Amino acid sequence: MYDRHLHPLLVRFLEGLKPSPFSKKHAGFVTRLSAAFDEFYREYMRIYGHVPGAEQHFLDLLSSLWDAHRDRPEDLHARDRQREANTDWYLEPKLVAAQIYLDRYAGDLAGLQRHLDYLQELGITVVHLMPILDMPEGENDGGYAVRDYRKIDRRFGTMEQVEELSRELTRRGMLLQMDLVVNHTADSHEWARKARAGDPAYIDYYYFYNDRTVPDAFEASMPEVFPATAPGNFTHIPELDKWVMTVFHRYQWDLNYTNPTVFREMVGILLYLANRGIDVIRLDAVPFLWKQIGTNCQNLEQAHQLLRLFALAYKTVVPSLVTISEAIVQPHEVVRYFGDGDFAGRETEIAYHVSLMVLLWDAVATTNVRLLTTGLENMPEIPRGCTWLTYIRCHDDIGIGFSDDDARAVGYDPAMHRAFWKEMFTGKFPGSVSRGELFMENKATGDARISGSAASLAGLEYALSVNDPALVDAAIDKLCMLYGVVFSYGGIPIVYYGDEIGYLNDYAHRNREAEREDNRWMHRPIFDWDKAALAKEQGTVEYRIYHRMQRMIAARKAIAEFGHLTQPELVASGNEHVFTFLRHLGSSRTLVAANVSPQAQVIPQHLIHRIYDVPEAGNLTRVQDVITGSSPTIQQGQLLLQPYQILWLRDPG
């Protein structure tokens, strides 16, 4: 919105730039900055207006945007123009992500280049590299303690190789995704080293305190992220005789975003990475960005204001970039990271659908969809232009994060149900075939999370250990059914590396010193390319999983409604063991039905009519399951689903 009081400030800024921005080459930057300027200024001043020299800090930030624009390679400017002409590009069904640890998957960037064919043949179009920026040796939280944001860790290669990878992926029609840790740095980062040496400017980059007075005030309401291995939220630094905030680990110092220089530095880093050709940037630990005494220091309004500022900055310079908020929080909080109210759609474009993941595991644990459907029904609708990352497993643990109110609504006592989860997914509940382990169990509160690979949690590890072909079949069906929901529910599905060939828990992590105390490494496998080769041998477990997932991915890409231009519509199946939902876009419709139980189930035949605009005019003889290309089984007016079967039903005519 035009503001005549702010317009002179914009004009003065633009006229002071060198070289002059008033040319065709820079027209996009000027247009975008002019359109965003009033909102940008007001949002900035909401956070930093009280800081002395706030307006100059704002102009300094804009100058850094101009510098990043000028440094952007021409081929990336062309990408910007292309995606500005198709602003829904990341909502299309052709996007399917693979999340990989580079060193464990391919060794380094050169090795990844050699294995891109494998990913492309599976159908992957987004390659998410887990942290590869320069990190300390030894303790580094799997790369989430960053020592240098502008340098690739030498084990993986160089930033020039990242640029080469980006160009090769572009040539293949694929995208590159990387992580940016915005909440904290490693204690060996240059800023931290200067702070440790006593430089007051850099001490102010972090939350430092002379004694325990303020830290104790924070601690009164701040929970611990890793209570077993990293108790407390502050670490004493002997060189300074001060306490620094370390919410995650003692070697990860929290950045002080009350300092506008810190914000400008991090915006500059984000734009630097975008200018290396990265298409998607995952912003790590965003709920923790702002700290305030008397709160839990998570999900505060100022954290959302910062995300809006980040978005205004990168959309001005690199409109082809999209970002992901890594916010593993309660369902009602997750959707806020898209922006809500007057700011709907103005934070990150993408967020993790944590609830779908948790509730799908709940469905196979209980063999009913009561909590799954209730939880999803109670999720607020996300803003237009935003989408989910849908997934079954990732590098992290599974938090037992369903809503207590939803649990009560379907007849569960929340505490007892979480206790059931812990027993079920660690194989202790009678009849359980899952083989996971508890992570960060708090004996006092009963809280815990679950570690384990998707295949081991689905029962494949147990089935193979007892050499039971029927149980192997059931585990494969269960795993593929879960992925079938993820591929069809809407958003960008993630294939966590190794799941496509049924990787089991890696217990060898217990013998590796750096991994011994963190059982999440059990589901971060060291990829065996001989095992991957088994995906080409008919009859192997690897072949059976890989080819079913490959077939679903290919089918997904051809179904327009499986993107996220419209929301999924939950459909009551009349059977608590079957999860049904409708995807539609225009006149194109697909009904998804997933049996979450180990017994065959039926649902009313008339539900299939939902795929037609005019239900009574539908021709059920033409309906096919897109996954298999075959007609569904109808018996006595009922649609039959085999144990753990998933159907994507549509009329191909």
VEXMIPA-730976 format. One line per 2 residues: number of its first residue (from 1); for each residue y negated, x, z negated of C-alpha. Coordinates in steps of 0.05 Angstrom, whole numbers, plus 5000, padded with zeros to 4 digits. Example, Ala and Ser with C-alpha at 12.3 -4.5 7.8 and 13.67 -1.06 7.14 Angstrom:
1> 5090 5246 4844 | 5021 5273 4857
This chain:
1> 5000 5000 5000 | 4931 5026 5019
3> 4887 5046 4961 | 4816 5064 4981
5> 4808 5104 4917 | 4868 5149 4932
7> 4857 5154 5007 | 4805 5210 5002
9> 4854 5251 4961 | 4906 5245 5016
11> 4855 5262 5070 | 4830 5322 5031
13> 4902 5347 5022 | 4921 5339 5095
15> 4857 5371 5121 | 4868 5431 5076
17> 4937 5447 5104 | 4950 5507 5149
19> 4967 5501 5205 | 4937 5433 5218
21> 4987 5377 5208 | 4951 5334 5260
23> 4996 5348 5319 | 5057 5315 5350
25> 5103 5366 5318 | 5083 5344 5248
27> 5070 5271 5262 | 5132 5248 5226
29> 5114 5285 5162 | 5043 5259 5162
31> 5066 5187 5176 | 5118 5188 5121
33> 5072 5221 5070 | 5016 5172 5086
35> 5062 5113 5078 | 5089 5138 5011
37> 5026 5169 4983 | 5000 5114 4938
39> 5069 5099 4907 | 5083 5174 4901
41> 5017 5187 4864 | 5025 5128 4816
43> 5098 5144 4800 | 5080 5217 4788
45> 5023 5199 4742 | 5067 5151 4702
47> 5107 5212 4680 | 5058 5270 4684
49> 4990 5237 4680 | 4980 5261 4608
51> 4993 5334 4627 | 4929 5376 4634
53> 4915 5388 4708 | 4963 5332 4729
55> 4928 5320 4795 | 4932 5393 4815
57> 5006 5393 4795 | 5015 5334 4842
59> 4979 5370 4899 | 5021 5432 4887
61> 5083 5389 4894 | 5057 5361 4960
63> 5044 5432 4984 | 5116 5450 4970
65> 5137 5390 5012 | 5094 5415 5070
67> 5125 5484 5064 | 5196 5454 5066
69> 5177 5412 5126 | 5152 5473 5163
71> 5214 5513 5145 | 5262 5459 5171
73> 5299 5481 5234 | 5286 5442 5297
75> 5357 5417 5304 | 5351 5386 5235
77> 5284 5354 5255 | 5323 5323 5313
79> 5375 5297 5264 | 5319 5266 5223
81> 5292 5230 5284 | 5361 5206 5304
83> 5376 5176 5236 | 5307 5146 5228
85> 5326 5106 5290 | 5390 5082 5256
87> 5374 5075 5183 | 5442 5043 5168
89> 5482 5103 5191 | 5513 5117 5123
91> 5535 5044 5115 | 5583 5046 5174
93> 5659 5044 5165 | 5671 5109 5202
95> 5651 5148 5139 | 5710 5172 5098
97> 5700 5230 5049 | 5746 5285 5025
99> 5729 5318 4958 | 5755 5390 4953
101> 5751 5452 4911 | 5737 5505 4963
103> 5772 5563 4929 | 5834 5522 4911
105> 5837 5488 4979 | 5820 5541 5030
107> 5798 5603 4993 | 5728 5609 5021
109> 5682 5582 5074 | 5717 5620 5129
111> 5783 5592 5107 | 5755 5521 5108
113> 5733 5530 5180 | 5805 5546 5197
115> 5830 5482 5163 | 5780 5432 5190
117> 5831 5406 5240 | 5875 5382 5182
119> 5818 5341 5153 | 5796 5314 5220
121> 5867 5293 5238 | 5871 5254 5173
123> 5807 5218 5193 | 5758 5251 5145
125> 5685 5250 5167 | 5650 5274 5103
127> 5670 5340 5071 | 5648 5344 4999
129> 5650 5415 4972 | 5654 5419 4897
131> 5605 5469 4867 | 5599 5533 4908
133> 5530 5557 4887 | 5526 5623 4850
135> 5558 5616 4781 | 5575 5663 4723
137> 5644 5694 4721 | 5687 5665 4666
139> 5659 5603 4633 | 5620 5562 4684
141> 5644 5490 4676 | 5678 5491 4744
143> 5614 5513 4777 | 5568 5464 4742
145> 5534 5522 4707 | 5490 5549 4764
147> 5463 5619 4762 | 5426 5617 4828
149> 5412 5553 4867 | 5394 5590 4931
151> 5456 5633 4936 | 5529 5618 4949
153> 5578 5648 4900 | 5605 5712 4931
155> 5677 5688 4924 | 5662 5633 4975
157> 5617 5667 5025 | 5544 5664 5042
159> 5490 5612 5054 | 5491 5632 5128
161> 5564 5610 5129 | 5544 5543 5099
163> 5495 5535 5157 | 5550 5553 5206
165> 5597 5502 5173 | 5543 5449 5178
167> 5535 5461 5252 | 5610 5460 5264
169> 5618 5395 5225 | 5561 5364 5265
171> 5596 5385 5329 | 5659 5349 5304
173> 5620 5286 5283 | 5629 5302 5209
175> 5581 5310 5151 | 5572 5362 5096
177> 5563 5342 5023 | 5546 5389 4966
179> 5528 5383 4892 | 5461 5398 4860
181> 5463 5405 4784 | 5395 5378 4764
183> 5403 5370 4689 | 5416 5442 4668
185> 5423 5514 4690 | 5470 5569 4668
187> 5443 5611 4611 | 5446 5670 4660
189> 5399 5637 4710 | 5335 5676 4723
191> 5293 5624 4687 | 5339 5627 4626
193> 5338 5704 4626 | 5262 5704 4627
195> 5261 5652 4571 | 5310 5693 4530
197> 5263 5753 4540 | 5207 5713 4508
199> 5166 5692 4569 | 5130 5629 4544
201> 5124 5599 4613 | 5200 5599 4621
203> 5214 5580 4549 | 5179 5515 4569
205> 5230 5505 4625 | 5279 5486 4571
207> 5280 5448 4505 | 5269 5504 4454
209> 5254 5493 4380 | 5237 5542 4324
211> 5282 5510 4272 | 5331 5453 4263
213> 5279 5399 4247 | 5273 5371 4318
215> 5345 5385 4338 | 5369 5347 4277
217> 5324 5289 4295 | 5355 5287 4364
219> 5426 5295 4337 | 5418 5233 4294
221> 5426 5189 4356 | 5454 5235 4410
223> 5529 5230 4425 | 5569 5292 4441
225> 5596 5299 4512 | 5652 5347 4494
227> 5662 5338 4419 | 5727 5378 4417
229> 5703 5440 4455 | 5628 5437 4451
231> 5606 5401 4387 | 5532 5390 4377
233> 5476 5388 4428 | 5438 5452 4409
235> 5454 5526 4410 | 5420 5581 4370
237> 5392 5638 4412 | 5389 5700 4366
239> 5342 5740 4411 | 5288 5686 4401
241> 5312 5657 4335 | 5304 5589 4368
243> 5349 5530 4383 | 5358 5508 4456
245> 5386 5441 4479 | 5456 5448 4508
247> 5484 5378 4518 | 5545 5399 4558
249> 5564 5470 4537 | 5529 5526 4499
251> 5521 5564 4565 | 5487 5506 4601
253> 5414 5499 4581 | 5382 5431 4592
255> 5320 5432 4637 | 5256 5404 4608
257> 5231 5352 4657 | 5169 5338 4614
259> 5144 5402 4648 | 5119 5385 4718
261> 5133 5455 4742 | 5207 5444 4728
263> 5206 5381 4771 | 5171 5418 4828
265> 5221 5475 4824 | 5280 5427 4829
267> 5250 5388 4887 | 5240 5454 4923
269> 5313 5472 4911 | 5337 5404 4936
271> 5296 5412 5000 | 5320 5484 5009
273> 5392 5459 5009 | 5376 5402 5056
275> 5345 5452 5103 | 5411 5490 5105
277> 5440 5429 5141 | 5470 5390 5083
279> 5474 5316 5099 | 5491 5288 5030
281> 5472 5316 4962 | 5505 5294 4899
283> 5457 5297 4840 | 5498 5315 4779
285> 5489 5286 4709 | 5428 5244 4726
287> 5434 5198 4665 | 5416 5258 4621
289> 5351 5279 4656 | 5303 5254 4602
291> 5309 5265 4527 | 5274 5225 4473
293> 5285 5227 4398 | 5313 5162 4371
295> 5353 5147 4434 | 5421 5170 4460
297> 5382 5209 4513 | 5420 5176 4569
299> 5398 5125 4621 | 5326 5126 4598
301> 5272 5094 4641 | 5240 5162 4653
303> 5305 5187 4685 | 5299 5131 4735
305> 5226 5148 4747 | 5246 5220 4762
307> 5299 5196 4812 | 5246 5154 4847
309> 5202 5216 4852 | 5260 5257 4879
311> 5272 5203 4931 | 5199 5199 4952
313> 5198 5275 4960 | 5260 5283 5002
315> 5248 5221 5044 | 5181 5250 5063
317> 5210 5316 5086 | 5283 5302 5105
319> 5292 5228 5121 | 5362 5242 5146
321> 5385 5262 5076 | 5419 5214 5028
323> 5435 5227 4955 | 5488 5206 4906
325> 5475 5193 4833 | 5531 5220 4790
327> 5526 5168 4735 | 5592 5154 4701
329> 5564 5101 4655 | 5576 5028 4636
331> 5578 4978 4694 | 5510 4947 4680
333> 5479 5016 4678 | 5511 5043 4742
335> 5475 4995 4788 | 5407 5015 4760
337> 5415 5083 4795 | 5401 5048 4861
339> 5336 5025 4831 | 5326 4954 4804
341> 5272 4901 4799 | 5210 4921 4837
343> 5242 4988 4851 | 5308 4962 4880
345> 5335 5011 4932 | 5285 5066 4914
347> 5328 5115 4875 | 5393 5143 4904
349> 5425 5110 4964 | 5496 5120 4938
351> 5531 5116 4871 | 5602 5121 4846
353> 5637 5055 4837 | 5666 5076 4770
355> 5683 5004 4752 | 5726 4992 4813
357> 5765 5056 4799 | 5776 5040 4725
359> 5793 4968 4738 | 5843 4984 4793
361> 5881 5029 4745 | 5878 4973 4694
363> 5908 4925 4745 | 5969 4969 4758
365> 5977 4984 4683 | 5977 4910 4665
367> 6005 4885 4732 | 5951 4832 4733
369> 5881 4828 4763 | 5847 4788 4708
371> 5802 4844 4683 | 5793 4872 4753
373> 5766 4807 4781 | 5725 4789 4719
375> 5694 4858 4717 | 5675 4858 4790
377> 5649 4786 4787 | 5602 4807 4732
379> 5575 4868 4769 | 5504 4857 4795
381> 5496 4858 4870 | 5469 4924 4895
383> 5405 4929 4937 | 5405 4926 5012
385> 5410 4996 5042 | 5452 5023 4984
387> 5527 5034 4980 | 5583 5056 4936
389> 5630 5115 4935 | 5697 5082 4923
391> 5754 5124 4896 | 5819 5127 4857
393> 5815 5198 4832 | 5765 5255 4831
395> 5758 5322 4797 | 5740 5290 4730
397> 5778 5251 4678 | 5784 5175 4677
399> 5741 5144 4624 | 5768 5079 4596
401> 5702 5047 4614 | 5713 4972 4622
403> 5664 4924 4591 | 5684 4899 4522
405> 5655 4830 4539 | 5697 4827 4602
407> 5759 4848 4563 | 5748 4793 4511
409> 5736 4742 4567 | 5806 4753 4594
411> 5839 4753 4526 | 5842 4827 4508
413> 5819 4859 4444 | 5778 4918 4471
415> 5802 4969 4420 | 5875 4949 4427
417> 5870 4949 4502 | 5842 5020 4503
419> 5899 5040 4457 | 5947 5009 4507
421> 5915 5049 4563 | 5926 5114 4525
423> 5999 5097 4514 | 6011 5072 4585
425> 5980 5129 4623 | 6011 5184 4581
427> 6081 5155 4590 | 6089 5134 4517
429> 6088 5058 4528 | 6158 5029 4538
431> 6174 5027 4612 | 6114 5070 4632
433> 6124 5115 4692 | 6055 5147 4688
435> 6049 5220 4670 | 5978 5235 4648
437> 5948 5269 4587 | 5892 5250 4540
439> 5827 5288 4549 | 5775 5297 4495
441> 5811 5252 4445 | 5768 5236 4385
443> 5817 5223 4328 | 5762 5193 4285
445> 5739 5141 4335 | 5801 5134 4377
447> 5762 5149 4440 | 5796 5187 4495
449> 5798 5196 4570 | 5856 5206 4618
451> 5873 5267 4660 | 5925 5268 4715
453> 5934 5266 4790 | 5936 5199 4826
455> 6009 5209 4845 | 6030 5227 4775
457> 5993 5169 4745 | 6024 5123 4797
459> 6094 5145 4776 | 6114 5193 4831
461> 6124 5252 4784 | 6171 5212 4739
463> 6208 5182 4799 | 6222 5251 4829
465> 6242 5279 4761 | 6297 5227 4753
467> 6315 5228 4828 | 6308 5153 4835
469> 6293 5133 4908 | 6272 5062 4889
471> 6221 5089 4839 | 6196 5139 4891
473> 6186 5081 4940 | 6149 5042 4887
475> 6103 5100 4868 | 6086 5113 4941
477> 6072 5039 4953 | 6029 5036 4890
479> 5988 5097 4910 | 5978 5073 4981
481> 5960 5003 4957 | 5906 5031 4911
483> 5878 5072 4968 | 5882 5011 5013
485> 5835 4974 4967 | 5788 5034 4964
487> 5787 5038 5041 | 5770 4965 5050
489> 5727 4944 4991 | 5662 4970 5020
491> 5624 5035 5015 | 5646 5106 5030
493> 5718 5118 5006 | 5738 5186 4977
495> 5805 5219 4990 | 5812 5268 4933
497> 5845 5330 4962 | 5920 5331 4952
499> 5927 5255 4943 | 5942 5248 5017
501> 6007 5286 5007 | 6023 5264 4937
503> 6003 5323 4895 | 6031 5320 4824
505> 6001 5347 4760 | 5994 5423 4760
507> 6018 5445 4691 | 6010 5518 4710
509> 5937 5511 4689 | 5962 5522 4618
511> 5979 5594 4637 | 5910 5609 4666
513> 5864 5631 4611 | 5800 5601 4639
515> 5835 5533 4648 | 5881 5530 4588
517> 5835 5489 4543 | 5815 5438 4595
519> 5871 5394 4620 | 5829 5366 4677
521> 5853 5427 4716 | 5921 5393 4720
523> 5891 5348 4774 | 5853 5403 4810
525> 5911 5433 4849 | 5916 5500 4884
527> 5931 5473 4954 | 5997 5496 4984
529> 5993 5495 5060 | 6069 5497 5064
531> 6070 5432 5026 | 6017 5404 5073
533> 6062 5423 5132 | 6114 5374 5104
535> 6067 5318 5125 | 6094 5329 5195
537> 6167 5323 5175 | 6192 5251 5177
539> 6224 5226 5114 | 6188 5272 5066
541> 6145 5244 5011 | 6086 5281 5041
543> 6098 5249 5110 | 6104 5179 5082
545> 6039 5183 5043 | 5999 5222 5094
547> 6016 5177 5153 | 6003 5112 5116
549> 5936 5138 5093 | 5920 5165 5162
551> 5937 5097 5193 | 5893 5059 5143
553> 5834 5106 5155 | 5839 5097 5230
555> 5844 5022 5222 | 5785 5020 5174
557> 5739 5054 5225 | 5752 4999 5275
559> 5735 4942 5227 | 5659 4933 5226
561> 5659 4891 5163 | 5692 4948 5124
563> 5625 4984 5123 | 5573 4962 5073
565> 5524 4920 5112 | 5550 4860 5072
567> 5581 4853 5003 | 5655 4838 4991
569> 5669 4767 4970 | 5722 4758 4916
571> 5773 4703 4931 | 5815 4668 4878
573> 5887 4678 4900 | 5918 4631 4849
575> 5964 4688 4828 | 5942 4736 4774
577> 5983 4792 4805 | 5946 4791 4872
579> 5876 4817 4884 | 5843 4783 4943
581> 5775 4791 4974 | 5741 4775 5040
583> 5700 4823 5083 | 5656 4793 5136
585> 5601 4814 5184 | 5576 4761 5231
587> 5637 4724 5257 | 5684 4782 5243
589> 5726 4772 5180 | 5783 4806 5144
591> 5821 4780 5084 | 5849 4834 5039
593> 5907 4817 4993 | 5937 4869 4946
595> 5998 4859 4901 | 5988 4902 4838
597> 6057 4887 4810 | 6128 4915 4820
599> 6154 4846 4839 | 6144 4807 4904
601> 6088 4755 4898 | 6063 4696 4938
603> 5995 4666 4950 | 5977 4601 4986
605> 5979 4605 5061 | 5914 4567 5067
607> 5876 4628 5041 | 5887 4661 5109
609> 5841 4608 5139 | 5783 4643 5105
611> 5781 4693 5162 | 5755 4638 5209
613> 5685 4610 5213 | 5716 4542 5223
615> 5778 4544 5180 | 5812 4483 5210
617> 5806 4514 5279 | 5843 4577 5259
619> 5906 4598 5294 | 5952 4629 5242
621> 6002 4651 5294 | 5952 4703 5318
623> 5937 4732 5249 | 5961 4804 5239
625> 5962 4855 5184 | 5918 4909 5213
627> 5952 4964 5174 | 6021 4953 5205
629> 6003 4913 5267 | 6054 4859 5247
631> 6049 4786 5228 | 6049 4768 5155
633> 6110 4736 5124 | 6102 4661 5112
635> 6154 4624 5071 | 6148 4550 5053
637> 6072 4551 5061 | 6065 4614 5020
639> 6043 4684 5042 | 6093 4735 5016
641> 6073 4803 4991 | 6125 4855 4974
643> 6117 4897 4911 | 6053 4938 4913
645> 6040 4914 4985 | 5969 4909 5013
647> 5951 4867 5074 | 5888 4870 5116
649> 5892 4803 5152 | 5850 4786 5213
651> 5854 4752 5280 | 5854 4808 5332
653> 5836 4757 5386
